[in-house]
């Protein structure tokens, strides 16, 4: 298989890895876009003013039907929605007790998909208490759960977007168990996106895939358009050592036509310390 090469030059790059797709395909992306931070010691590559044009260029080129982002502050989510276009909408709040702070919003093409309902829950022993923490998590962790109707196919599916704890293996495992119970109780196809802070051999991934409810879309893809880049690249040339911590899982009733880890430099640089993960899904 011939993979798309990583562009070493700093030139503006607007050639998408996948780009807009024709119906009935769904282009799904998961991307930790890196919370905007401040500080005199902040690296130039990590400054939001540096990264924002790169993010805009990538989203303008790719235009996924569904985008699950992680570490997004409210203004960053609005910026991403604007970059995608006026037909896109967004659901999700911050993870704080009053809905502030970083979140895991879902952005979607509202011309293609109708939002039926959505809710946000804390990944804790008190899921209906915003800002709650459990199992040793340093910060609140959440999931956004949205039900969509495909206005082309007439079918429904659920999109879950999440970001698991970055320090505690136990917190990641317990959160994965919570999500798995929801997956098992859902009767329509599911797409799960997230920065899981865990690799393929981890207990959280085994938990989420237990019972064959969800499939890892990378090995399931009929075509892989890139190398299996490590998804936490940290603004450096990508490596392929088998460490994917950003994921798209999907119900086995959905065909995975193609998959990619987007290591391209858009508008001369990387928009985040994480690389976007992208797949094209089709009804089976």
VEXDREN-543610 format. One record per atom (N, C-alpha, C): x negated, y negated, z negated; atom name. Coordinates in steps of 0.05 Angstrom, whole numbers, plus 5000, padded with zeros to 4 digits. Layout:
BEGIN
   px   py   pz romi
    X    Y    Z   CA
...
//
This chain:
BEGIN
   px   py   pz romi
 4983 5024 5000    N
 5000 5000 5000   CA
 4982 4975 5000    C
 4989 4956 5016    N
 4974 4930 5017   CA
 4988 4910 4999    C
 4973 4900 4979    N
 4984 4881 4960   CA
 4978 4853 4969    C
 4996 4834 4961    N
 4990 4806 4965   CA
 4965 4799 4948    C
 4946 4786 4961    N
 4921 4780 4947   CA
 4925 4756 4929    C
 4909 4754 4908    N
 4910 4731 4890   CA
 4897 4708 4904    C
 4910 4684 4906    N
 4898 4661 4919   CA
 4878 4647 4901    C
 4852 4649 4908    N
 4832 4637 4891   CA
 4830 4607 4894    C
 4839 4596 4916    N
 4836 4568 4921   CA
 4856 4552 4904    C
 4851 4526 4901    N
 4869 4509 4886   CA
 4888 4494 4903    C
 4891 4501 4928    N
 4909 4487 4946   CA
 4938 4491 4938    C
 4955 4474 4947    N
 4984 4476 4942   CA
 4993 4502 4955    C
 5008 4518 4940    N
 5017 4544 4949   CA
 5048 4545 4947    C
 5061 4546 4969    N
 5090 4547 4969   CA
 5101 4572 4982    C
 5084 4591 4988    N
 5093 4617 4999   CA
 5103 4634 4977    C
 5128 4641 4976    N
 5138 4657 4953   CA
 5129 4686 4955    C
 5128 4699 4932    N
 5124 4727 4931   CA
 5149 4742 4939    C
 5172 4732 4930    N
 5198 4744 4938   CA
 5215 4722 4951    C
 5221 4701 4937    N
 5237 4679 4948   CA
 5267 4685 4947    C
 5283 4667 4958    N
 5312 4672 4959   CA
 5318 4698 4974    C
 5338 4712 4964    N
 5346 4738 4976   CA
 5374 4737 4987    C
 5379 4754 5006    N
 5405 4755 5019   CA
 5424 4772 5002    C
 5449 4766 5002    N
 5469 4782 4987   CA
 5471 4810 5000    C
 5475 4831 4985    N
 5483 4831 4956   CA
 5459 4834 4937    C
 5434 4830 4946    N
 5411 4832 4929   CA
 5412 4811 4907    C
 5400 4818 4884    N
 5396 4799 4862   CA
 5366 4797 4857    C
 5356 4772 4858    N
 5328 4767 4851   CA
 5327 4759 4822    C
 5314 4775 4805    N
 5313 4771 4776   CA
 5284 4764 4769    C
 5281 4744 4752    N
 5254 4737 4742   CA
 5254 4735 4712    C
 5233 4744 4699    N
 5228 4740 4670   CA
 5202 4724 4668    C
 5203 4702 4651    N
 5179 4685 4649   CA
 5178 4671 4623    C
 5156 4675 4608    N
 5150 4659 4585   CA
 5136 4634 4595    C
 5150 4611 4594    N
 5140 4587 4607   CA
 5123 4570 4588    C
 5118 4580 4564    N
 5100 4568 4545   CA
 5111 4542 4533    C
 5117 4543 4508    N
 5128 4520 4494   CA
 5110 4495 4497    C
 5123 4473 4502    N
 5107 4448 4504   CA
 5095 4441 4476    C
 5069 4437 4476    N
 5055 4431 4451   CA
 5040 4405 4454    C
 5033 4394 4431    N
 5018 4369 4430   CA
 4993 4372 4413    C
 4973 4355 4417    N
 4949 4356 4401   CA
 4925 4348 4416    C
 4906 4335 4403    N
 4882 4326 4416   CA
 4865 4349 4425    C
 4867 4372 4412    N
 4850 4395 4418   CA
 4863 4412 4440    C
 4886 4405 4450    N
 4900 4421 4470   CA
 4884 4422 4496    C
 4880 4446 4507    N
 4866 4449 4532   CA
 4882 4434 4554    C
 4868 4424 4574    N
 4881 4410 4596   CA
 4901 4428 4610    C
 4893 4453 4614    N
 4911 4472 4628   CA
 4936 4478 4613    C
 4936 4473 4586    N
 4958 4480 4569   CA
 4977 4456 4565    C
 4970 4433 4575    N
 4987 4410 4571   CA
 5012 4411 4590    C
 5035 4404 4579    N
 5059 4406 4595   CA
 5058 4387 4619    C
 5046 4364 4616    N
 5044 4345 4638   CA
 5027 4357 4661    C
 5008 4374 4654    N
 4993 4389 4675   CA
 5009 4411 4687    C
 5024 4425 4670    N
 5037 4450 4679   CA
 5063 4445 4693    C
 5077 4424 4686    N
 5104 4420 4697   CA
 5105 4420 4728    C
 5086 4407 4742    N
 5088 4408 4772   CA
 5083 4436 4783    C
 5067 4452 4769    N
 5063 4480 4777   CA
 5088 4496 4774    C
 5102 4492 4752    N
 5127 4506 4747   CA
 5148 4498 4768    C
 5150 4473 4773    N
 5169 4463 4793   CA
 5164 4475 4820    C
 5139 4476 4828    N
 5132 4487 4855   CA
 5138 4516 4857    C
 5132 4531 4836    N
 5138 4560 4836   CA
 5168 4565 4838    C
 5183 4552 4821    N
 5212 4556 4821   CA
 5225 4547 4847    C
 5216 4525 4858    N
 5227 4516 4884   CA
 5222 4537 4905    C
 5199 4551 4904    N
 5192 4571 4924   CA
 5208 4597 4919    C
 5210 4606 4894    N
 5221 4632 4889   CA
 5251 4633 4887    C
 5263 4613 4873    N
 5292 4611 4870   CA
 5305 4638 4863    C
 5299 4649 4840    N
 5312 4674 4831   CA
 5342 4669 4827    C
 5357 4690 4831    N
 5386 4689 4825   CA
 5390 4687 4795    C
 5373 4701 4780    N
 5374 4702 4751   CA
 5346 4697 4740    C
 5344 4680 4720    N
 5318 4675 4708   CA
 5321 4675 4678    C
 5308 4694 4665    N
 5306 4694 4636   CA
 5280 4682 4627    C
 5281 4659 4614    N
 5256 4646 4605   CA
 5254 4649 4575    C
 5229 4648 4566    N
 5222 4649 4537   CA
 5205 4625 4530    C
 5206 4618 4505    N
 5191 4595 4494   CA
 5199 4568 4506    C
 5223 4566 4514    N
 5232 4541 4527   CA
 5245 4522 4507    C
 5234 4498 4505    N
 5248 4477 4491   CA
 5270 4466 4509    C
 5289 4451 4497    N
 5313 4443 4512   CA
 5305 4427 4537    C
 5286 4409 4535    N
 5278 4393 4558   CA
 5264 4409 4579    C
 5250 4430 4571    N
 5237 4448 4590   CA
 5257 4465 4605    C
 5278 4474 4591    N
 5299 4489 4604   CA
 5314 4472 4624    C
 5319 4447 4617    N
 5332 4428 4636   CA
 5314 4423 4660    C
 5288 4420 4655    N
 5269 4416 4677   CA
 5269 4440 4696    C
 5269 4464 4685    N
 5270 4488 4702   CA
 5296 4489 4718    C
 5318 4483 4705    N
 5343 4483 4720   CA
 5343 4463 4743    C
 5333 4440 4738    N
 5331 4419 4758   CA
 5313 4428 4781    C
 5291 4441 4775    N
 5273 4451 4796   CA
 5287 4472 4813    C
 5304 4488 4802    N
 5318 4509 4817   CA
 5339 4497 4836    C
 5352 4476 4827    N
 5372 4463 4845   CA
 5398 4458 4830    C
 5415 4441 4842    N
 5439 4432 4829   CA
 5460 4454 4826    C
 5458 4476 4841    N
 5477 4497 4839   CA
 5470 4517 4816    C
 5449 4511 4801    N
 5441 4529 4779   CA
 5452 4518 4752    C
 5458 4537 4734    N
 5467 4530 4708   CA
 5451 4545 4687    C
 5454 4537 4662    N
 5438 4549 4641   CA
 5455 4554 4616    C
 5449 4576 4602    N
 5462 4582 4576   CA
 5441 4589 4556    C
 5445 4582 4531    N
 5426 4589 4510   CA
 5419 4564 4494    C
 5413 4569 4468    N
 5405 4547 4449   CA
 5378 4554 4438    C
 5367 4535 4422    N
 5343 4541 4408   CA
 5347 4561 4386    C
 5326 4572 4375    N
 5328 4593 4355   CA
 5331 4583 4327    C
 5329 4557 4323    N
 5332 4545 4296   CA
 5360 4547 4285    C
 5363 4540 4259    N
 5388 4542 4246   CA
 5409 4524 4257    C
 5400 4502 4270    N
 5419 4483 4283   CA
 5417 4484 4313    C
 5405 4505 4324    N
 5403 4508 4353   CA
 5381 4493 4365    C
 5362 4483 4349    N
 5339 4469 4360   CA
 5315 4487 4363    C
 5293 4475 4372    N
 5269 4491 4376   CA
 5269 4507 4401    C
 5249 4525 4403    N
 5247 4540 4428   CA
 5268 4561 4430    C
 5275 4569 4454    N
 5296 4588 4458   CA
 5290 4606 4482    C
 5309 4624 4487    N
 5307 4643 4509   CA
 5331 4639 4528    C
 5334 4616 4541    N
 5358 4612 4557   CA
 5358 4628 4583    C
 5381 4632 4593    N
 5385 4646 4619   CA
 5394 4625 4639    C
 5380 4623 4662    N
 5387 4605 4683   CA
 5398 4622 4706    C
 5419 4613 4720    N
 5431 4630 4740   CA
 5442 4613 4763    C
 5444 4625 4786    N
 5456 4612 4810   CA
 5486 4614 4807    C
 5498 4591 4800    N
 5527 4591 4794   CA
 5544 4593 4820    C
 5532 4589 4843    N
 5547 4594 4868   CA
 5550 4624 4873    C
 5531 4639 4864    N
 5531 4668 4868   CA
 5544 4683 4845    C
 5539 4674 4820    N
 5547 4688 4797   CA
 5567 4671 4780    C
 5588 4684 4771    N
 5607 4671 4753   CA
 5601 4680 4724    C
 5597 4661 4706    N
 5593 4667 4678   CA
 5620 4674 4665    C
 5622 4698 4655    N
 5647 4707 4642   CA
 5647 4699 4613    C
 5626 4706 4599    N
 5622 4697 4571   CA
 5593 4700 4564    C
 5585 4688 4542    N
 5558 4691 4531   CA
 5557 4686 4502    C
 5537 4697 4489    N
 5533 4690 4461   CA
 5503 4694 4455    C
 5496 4683 4432    N
 5468 4684 4423   CA
 5468 4695 4395    C
 5450 4714 4390    N
 5448 4727 4363   CA
 5420 4727 4353    C
 5417 4724 4327    N
 5391 4727 4315   CA
 5384 4757 4314    C
 5358 4763 4319    N
 5349 4790 4316   CA
 5340 4793 4287    C
 5360 4799 4270    N
 5356 4800 4241   CA
 5378 4817 4229    C
 5377 4821 4203    N
 5399 4836 4190   CA
 5424 4819 4188    C
 5423 4793 4194    N
 5446 4776 4194   CA
 5448 4762 4222    C
 5455 4777 4243    N
 5453 4767 4270   CA
 5471 4742 4275    C
 5492 4738 4260    N
 5509 4715 4264   CA
 5501 4691 4249    C
 5478 4692 4235    N
 5467 4669 4220   CA
 5444 4657 4236    C
 5449 4635 4249    N
 5427 4622 4265   CA
 5403 4616 4248    C
 5380 4621 4258    N
 5355 4615 4244   CA
 5346 4637 4225    C
 5361 4659 4222    N
 5354 4679 4203   CA
 5331 4696 4213    C
 5315 4707 4194    N
 5292 4723 4199   CA
 5293 4749 4183    C
 5282 4770 4194    N
 5280 4796 4179   CA
 5256 4811 4188    C
 5249 4832 4172    N
 5228 4851 4180   CA
 5201 4839 4182    C
 5196 4817 4169    N
 5169 4805 4169   CA
 5164 4786 4192    C
 5184 4778 4207    N
 5180 4759 4228   CA
 5173 4732 4216    C
 5153 4719 4228    N
 5144 4693 4219   CA
 5164 4672 4228    C
 5175 4675 4252    N
 5194 4656 4264   CA
 5220 4671 4269    C
 5242 4656 4271    N
 5267 4669 4280   CA
 5264 4680 4308    C
 5276 4703 4313    N
 5276 4715 4340   CA
 5305 4719 4348    C
 5311 4715 4373    N
 5338 4715 4383   CA
 5341 4731 4409    C
 5366 4736 4416    N
 5372 4746 4443   CA
 5396 4730 4453    C
 5396 4726 4479    N
 5418 4713 4493   CA
 5431 4735 4510    C
 5458 4738 4507    N
 5473 4760 4519   CA
 5495 4747 4537    C
 5493 4751 4563    N
 5512 4738 4581   CA
 5524 4759 4600    C
 5550 4757 4604    N
 5565 4774 4622   CA
 5571 4758 4648    C
 5564 4769 4671    N
 5568 4756 4696   CA
 5586 4773 4714    C
 5600 4759 4731    N
 5615 4772 4754   CA
 5601 4763 4779    C
 5594 4783 4795    N
 5581 4778 4821   CA
 5603 4770 4840    C
 5603 4745 4850    N
 5624 4735 4867   CA
 5623 4746 4895    C
 5602 4761 4901    N
 5600 4775 4927   CA
 5611 4803 4925    C
 5600 4818 4905    N
 5607 4846 4902   CA
 5633 4850 4886    C
 5640 4830 4869    N
 5663 4833 4852   CA
 5658 4850 4827    C
 5633 4858 4823    N
 5626 4874 4800   CA
 5616 4857 4777    C
 5614 4869 4753    N
 5604 4855 4730   CA
 5579 4868 4719    C
 5563 4852 4706    N
 5539 4863 4693   CA
 5531 4845 4670    C
 5514 4855 4653    N
 5505 4840 4629   CA
 5475 4834 4633    C
 5468 4809 4626    N
 5439 4802 4625   CA
 5433 4795 4596    C
 5412 4809 4585    N
 5402 4803 4558   CA
 5374 4792 4562    C
 5368 4770 4549    N
 5342 4757 4550   CA
 5332 4753 4521    C
 5306 4761 4516    N
 5296 4760 4489   CA
 5266 4756 4488    C
 5256 4751 4465    N
 5227 4747 4459   CA
 5222 4759 4432    C
 5207 4781 4432    N
 5202 4795 4407   CA
 5178 4784 4392    C
 5176 4790 4366    N
 5156 4779 4349   CA
 5128 4784 4359    C
 5111 4764 4356    N
 5084 4766 4367   CA
 5064 4777 4347    C
 5072 4780 4321    N
 5053 4790 4301   CA
 5060 4817 4289    C
 5085 4821 4283    N
 5094 4845 4268   CA
 5104 4868 4286    C
 5089 4890 4287    N
 5099 4913 4302   CA
 5126 4924 4291    C
 5129 4922 4265    N
 5154 4931 4253   CA
 5177 4914 4262    C
 5173 4888 4262    N
 5195 4870 4271   CA
 5202 4875 4300    C
 5182 4880 4316    N
 5188 4886 4345   CA
 5204 4912 4347    C
 5197 4932 4331    N
 5211 4958 4333   CA
 5240 4954 4323    C
 5244 4941 4301    N
 5271 4938 4291   CA
 5288 4921 4310    C
 5277 4901 4321    N
 5292 4885 4341   CA
 5299 4902 4365    C
 5281 4918 4374    N
 5286 4936 4397   CA
 5309 4955 4390    C
 5310 4964 4366    N
 5332 4982 4358   CA
 5359 4968 4358    C
 5359 4943 4350    N
 5384 4927 4351   CA
 5393 4924 4380    C
 5375 4917 4397    N
 5382 4913 4426   CA
 5391 4940 4438    C
 5377 4961 4431    N
 5384 4987 4442   CA
 5413 4996 4435    C
 5421 4990 4410    N
 5448 4996 4402   CA
 5468 4981 4419    C
 5462 4956 4426    N
 5480 4940 4443   CA
 5481 4951 4471    C
 5457 4959 4481    N
 5456 4971 4508   CA
 5473 4997 4509    C
 5470 5014 4489    N
 5485 5039 4488   CA
 5515 5035 4487    C
 5524 5013 4476    N
 5552 5007 4473   CA
 5564 4992 4497    C
 5547 4985 4516    N
 5556 4969 4539   CA
 5563 4988 4562    C
 5586 4982 4575    N
 5596 5000 4596   CA
 5591 4990 4624    C
 5579 4967 4627    N
 5572 4956 4654   CA
 5542 4956 4656    C
 5532 4954 4681    N
 5502 4953 4684   CA
 5490 4931 4668    C
 5465 4935 4660    N
 5450 4916 4644   CA
 5423 4909 4657    C
 5416 4884 4655    N
 5389 4874 4662   CA
 5378 4862 4636    C
 5355 4872 4628    N
 5341 4862 4604   CA
 5315 4849 4612    C
 5312 4823 4606    N
 5287 4809 4611   CA
 5275 4800 4584    C
 5249 4798 4583    N
 5237 4788 4558   CA
 5207 4791 4556    C
 5196 4773 4540    N
 5169 4776 4531   CA
 5171 4793 4506    C
 5164 4819 4509    N
 5167 4838 4487   CA
 5143 4840 4469    C
 5121 4827 4477    N
 5096 4829 4462   CA
 5088 4858 4456    C
 5094 4875 4476    N
 5089 4904 4473   CA
 5084 4916 4500    C
 5067 4936 4501    N
 5061 4948 4527   CA
 5077 4973 4532    C
 5072 4987 4554    N
 5088 5009 4562   CA
 5087 5033 4543    C
 5065 5036 4528    N
 5062 5059 4510   CA
 5072 5053 4482    C
 5084 5030 4478    N
 5092 5021 4451   CA
 5118 5033 4442    C
 5123 5033 4416    N
 5148 5043 4405   CA
 5172 5026 4413    C
 5170 4999 4414    N
 5193 4984 4423   CA
 5202 4991 4451    C
 5182 4995 4469    N
 5190 5003 4496   CA
 5203 5030 4497    C
 5192 5049 4482    N
 5204 5075 4480   CA
 5232 5074 4469    C
 5236 5057 4450    N
 5263 5053 4438   CA
 5283 5042 4459    C
 5274 5022 4473    N
 5292 5009 4492   CA
 5299 5028 4515    C
 5281 5046 4522    N
 5286 5065 4544   CA
 5297 5091 4535    C
 5302 5094 4509    N
 5312 5120 4499   CA
 5339 5126 4511    C
 5343 5151 4517    N
 5369 5160 4528   CA
 5373 5152 4557    C
 5352 5142 4570    N
 5353 5135 4598   CA
 5373 5113 4604    C
 5380 5097 4583    N
 5399 5074 4588   CA
 5386 5053 4605    C
 5360 5048 4601    N
 5346 5028 4616   CA
 5321 5039 4629    C
 5315 5029 4653    N
 5292 5038 4668   CA
 5271 5016 4670    C
 5246 5022 4668    N
 5225 5003 4674   CA
 5225 4998 4704    C
 5230 4973 4712    N
 5234 4968 4741   CA
 5208 4970 4757    C
 5185 4968 4743    N
 5159 4969 4759   CA
 5155 4996 4772    C
 5154 5018 4757    N
 5150 5044 4771   CA
 5174 5052 4787    C
 5198 5041 4780    N
 5222 5049 4795   CA
 5224 5035 4822    C
 5208 5014 4826    N
 5211 4998 4851   CA
 5204 5014 4875    C
 5220 5011 4896    N
 5214 5023 4922   CA
 5190 5011 4935    C
 5184 4986 4928    N
 5161 4972 4939   CA
 5150 4953 4917    C
 5124 4955 4913    N
 5111 4937 4894   CA
 5094 4917 4910    C
 5100 4892 4908    N
 5090 4871 4925   CA
 5063 4860 4916    C
 5055 4866 4892    N
 5030 4855 4881   CA
 5016 4878 4865    C
 4992 4872 4856    N
 4979 4889 4837   CA
 4995 4888 4810    C
 4991 4907 4793    N
 5004 4907 4767   CA
 4987 4890 4748    C
 4989 4863 4753    N
 4973 4845 4737   CA
 4981 4845 4708    C
 4962 4842 4690    N
 4968 4837 4662   CA
 4984 4811 4660    C
 5006 4811 4646    N
 5024 4788 4647   CA
 5015 4765 4629    C
 4998 4770 4609    N
 4987 4748 4594   CA
 4960 4742 4605    C
 4959 4723 4624    N
 4934 4716 4637   CA
 4918 4693 4624    C
 4932 4677 4609    N
 4920 4655 4593   CA
 4905 4635 4611    C
 4917 4628 4634    N
 4907 4608 4653   CA
 4880 4617 4665    C
 4876 4643 4667    N
 4851 4653 4678   CA
 4857 4671 4702    C
 4838 4676 4720    N
 4843 4695 4742   CA
 4854 4721 4731    C
 4875 4731 4743    N
 4889 4755 4732   CA
 4872 4780 4733    C
 4878 4798 4714    N
 4866 4824 4714   CA
 4888 4845 4715    C
 4880 4869 4723    N
 4899 4891 4724   CA
 4889 4914 4707    C
 4893 4912 4681    N
 4884 4932 4662   CA
 4907 4949 4651    C
 4931 4945 4662    N
 4954 4960 4652   CA
 4968 4948 4628    C
 4964 4923 4623    N
 4976 4910 4599   CA
 4998 4891 4608    C
 5021 4902 4612    N
 5045 4885 4617   CA
 5059 4882 4590    C
 5063 4857 4582    N
 5079 4852 4557   CA
 5105 4837 4564    C
 5108 4829 4589    N
 5133 4816 4598   CA
 5147 4835 4616    C
 5173 4838 4612    N
 5187 4861 4624   CA
 5214 4853 4637    C
 5221 4870 4656    N
 5248 4871 4667   CA
 5256 4900 4666    C
 5276 4907 4650    N
 5288 4934 4649   CA
 5316 4932 4660    C
 5325 4953 4672    N
 5352 4953 4685   CA
 5365 4980 4683    C
 5391 4980 4684    N
 5406 5005 4684   CA
 5399 5021 4709    C
 5400 5047 4706    N
 5393 5065 4729   CA
 5413 5063 4751    C
 5436 5051 4746    N
 5456 5048 4768   CA
 5448 5026 4787    C
 5427 5011 4781    N
 5417 4990 4798   CA
 5392 4999 4812    C
 5391 4997 4839    N
 5367 5004 4854   CA
 5347 4981 4851    C
 5322 4988 4849    N
 5300 4968 4847   CA
 5287 4968 4875    C
 5293 4948 4891    N
 5282 4947 4918   CA
 5253 4939 4918    C
 5246 4920 4901    N
 5218 4911 4901   CA
 5212 4898 4874    C
 5186 4897 4867    N
 5177 4886 4842   CA
 5151 4871 4846    C
 5145 4851 4830    N
 5121 4836 4832   CA
 5114 4823 4805    C
 5088 4819 4801    N
 5078 4802 4780   CA
 5064 4778 4794    C
 5076 4755 4791    N
 5068 4732 4807   CA
 5043 4718 4795    C
 5020 4723 4807    N
 4995 4711 4797   CA
 4986 4687 4814    C
 5004 4677 4831    N
 4997 4655 4849   CA
 4994 4628 4834    C
 4976 4612 4845    N
 4973 4584 4835   CA
 4991 4566 4852    C
 5010 4553 4840    N
 5028 4536 4854   CA
 5021 4507 4848    C
 5020 4491 4869    N
 5012 4463 4866   CA
 4985 4460 4852    C
 4968 4480 4857    N
 4941 4478 4848   CA
 4935 4490 4821    C
 4954 4503 4808    N
 4948 4515 4782   CA
 4970 4533 4772    C
 4966 4543 4747    N
 4986 4560 4735   CA
 5004 4544 4716    C
 5029 4551 4716    N
 5048 4536 4700   CA
 5049 4545 4671    C
 5039 4569 4665    N
 5042 4580 4639   CA
 5018 4599 4634    C
 5014 4606 4608    N
 4994 4626 4602   CA
 5004 4654 4608    C
 5030 4657 4613    N
 5042 4682 4622   CA
 5048 4681 4652    C
 5048 4704 4665    N
 5055 4706 4694   CA
 5084 4714 4696    C
 5099 4704 4715    N
 5127 4712 4719   CA
 5128 4741 4730    C
 5148 4756 4720    N
 5154 4783 4730   CA
 5179 4781 4746    C
 5180 4793 4770    N
 5202 4790 4788   CA
 5210 4816 4801    C
 5236 4820 4804    N
 5246 4844 4818   CA
 5270 4836 4835    C
 5275 4853 4855    N
 5299 4851 4871   CA
 5316 4876 4865    C
 5341 4871 4855    N
 5359 4893 4848   CA
 5381 4895 4868    C
 5391 4919 4873    N
 5413 4924 4890   CA
 5433 4944 4877    C
 5459 4941 4883    N
 5477 4962 4874   CA
 5469 4989 4885    C
 5470 5009 4869    N
 5461 5036 4878   CA
 5481 5047 4898    C
//
